Amino acid sequence: MKAKNCLIFGGSGQIGRNLIRKLTRNNYKVTVVTRNIHQKSYIIKTQANAGFINIVEANIHEEKKIRALFEKTDICINLIGILFEQKKGNTFKNIHTLFPSLLAKLSKEYNLKHFIHLSALGINEAKDSDYAKSKLAGENEIINNFSLSTILRPSVVFSVDDNFTTNFMTLLSRLPFFPLYYNGNTKFSPIHCSDLTDIIFHIISNNNSSKIIECVGPEVITFKEILQKLLKLLNKKRILMPLPLPLAQITARIFEMMPKPILTRDQLILLKYDNVLSGKYKSNFEIGVPSTKYFEQEVKKYCYMWREGGQFSTEKYILNNDLQNKNT
C-alpha cells in the first residue's frame, strides 16, 4: 500500500503523540506542525521511525507557510485546542474558530481526501461559555467550507500524559480538602487517549463520512465519583467540600491571574453541563469503535507516581514483600 501523507496540527500533546505512533505503525507518513520546534521536536521525533515523520515549525498566523504544507498532503488532522485564553493571539476565537476555518478552506482548495477536527462534547448546551461558543463556531465554519470533514467531540480525555487526572492527583495529594463545584454532580464519560486514537485511525482508514461523532468512554461517572476513585487509588482521605457558586467565582477570578490557571470563570460555567452523549449525533460505539478502557483500571496503572512509596507501593512489590515475610 502506498503511504498516505497526514498533516497533523497539535501533534505534541497526549492525543497527537499516540496518533503519530498509531499512524506510522500502519504505514502512514506524517508531517507534524509545531510552533516551537526547539521545545517540542525532541518529543515528537521519538514517536516514529525515521522516514515516517517530518517536523515543521509554524504558528497559526503563518498562512503562507501552512499553505505550502497542503501541496503534498492527503489528510489533515487538527488537534489544537486551549482551555484558557492567553495574550499573543492565543484566544478562543483564533484557535477554535478562525484557524479551523482556514484549514477547512485549504483542504478544499487542495482537494484533500479528508479533514478531521477535534472539537469537544457538550458545546451545544453550554451557550454561555466563550470556549463552547468558539468551538461551535469553528465547527460551523468547517462544515460550510469542506464537505469531506469529520468533527470529533470527545468527552474528557485521560492518560498518563494528560492534564486532567495528573493535575487532580497532584492537588489531592497536597490539599487537605477539595472543592466540589455544583455539588460534584456534573456527569462525564471519560475516554482513554488510546481509545480516541483508535477512533481517529478507524475514520481515516475507512474514510468515514459522518459529519459529527461523539466520542465517549464505556462508563458515565460524576465529578465527585472521579475524585473518589482517584482518592481510593492514592490511598488518601480528603474532605470533598461543596463550594457555593459565588465563592467559586471569586476563587476562579483569582486563579485566572496565574500563568496556567487551575480554574477559570469560563471553565466554571462549563462544569454546569454534563459531558455525556447527547443522542443527537452518532457515537464511536455506533460507528463500530467501542471504547474498552475503564477510568479506574487505567489510572491504576500510573497513579503510583502520586502515592507514598512510588513504584514500591504497587501490587507487584507488595506481593513480593508479603512472600518474603512469609518465607522468613
Residue, then its C-alpha position, 0 to 999 in steps of 0.5 A: m500500500k502506498a503511504k498516505n501523507c497526514l498533516i497533523f496540527g497539535g501533534s505534541g500533546q497526549i492525543g497527537r503523540n499516540l496518533i503519530r505512533k498509531l499512524t506510522r505503525n500502519n504505514y502512514k507518513v506524517t508531517v507534524v506542525t509545531r510552533n516551537i520546534h526547539q521545545k517540542s521536536y525532541i518529543i515528537k521525533t521519538q514517536a516514529n521511525a525515521g522516514f515516517i515523520n517530518i517536523v515543521e515549525a509554524n504558528i497559526h498566523e503563518e498562512k503562507k507557510i501552512r499553505a505550502l504544507f497542503e501541496k503534498t498532503d492527503i489528510c489533515i488532522n487538527l488537534i489544537g485546542i486551549l482551555f484558557e485564553q492567553k495574550k499573543g493571539n492565543t484566544f478562543k476565537n483564533i484557535h477554535t474558530l478562525f484557524p479551523s476555518l482556514l484549514a477547512k478552506l485549504s483542504k478544499e482548495y487542495n482537494l484533500k481526501h479528508f479533514i478531521h477536527l477535534s472539537a469537544l462534547g457538550i458545546n451545544e448546551a453550554k451557550d454561555s461559555d466563550y470556549a463552547k461558543s468558539k468551538l461551535a463556531g469553528e465547527n460551523e465554519i468547517i462544515n460550510n467550507f469542506s464537505l469531506s470533514t469529520i468533527l470529533r467531540p470527545s468527552v474528557v480525555f485521560s492518560v498518563d500524559d494528560n492534564f486532567t487526572t495528573n493535575f487532580m492527583t497532584l492537588l489531592s495529594r497536597l490539599p487537605f480538602f477539595p472543592l466540589y463545584y455544583n455539588g460534584n454532580t456534573k456527569f462525564s464519560p471519560i475516554h482513554c487517549s488510546d481509545l480516541t486514537d483508535i477512533i481517529f485511525h478507524i475514520i481515516s482508514n475507512n474514510n468515514s463520512s459522518k459529519i459529527i461523532e461523539c466520542v465517549g468512554p464505556e462508563v458515565i461517572t460524576f465529578k465527585e465519583i472521579l475524585q473518589k476513585l482517584l482518592k481510593l487509588l492514592n490511598k488518601k482521605r480528603i474532605l470533598m467540600p461543596l463550594p457555593l457558586p459565588l465563592a467559586q467565582i471569586t476563587a476562579r477570578i483569582f486563579e485566572m491571574m496565574p500563568k496556567p490557571i487551575l480554574t477559570r470563570d469560563q471553565l466554571i460555567l462549563l462544569k454546569y453541563d454534563n459531558v455525556l452523549s447527547g443522542k443527537y449525533k452518532s457515537n464511536f460505539e455506533i460507528g463500530v469503535p467501542s471504547t474498552k478502557y475503564f477510568e479506574q483500571e487505567v489510572k491504576k496503572y500510573c497513579y503510583m507516581w502520586r502515592e507514598g512509596g512510588q513504584f514500591s507501593t504497587e501490587k507487584y512489590i507488595l506481593n513480593n514483600d508479603l512472600q518474603n515475610k512469609n518465607t522468613 
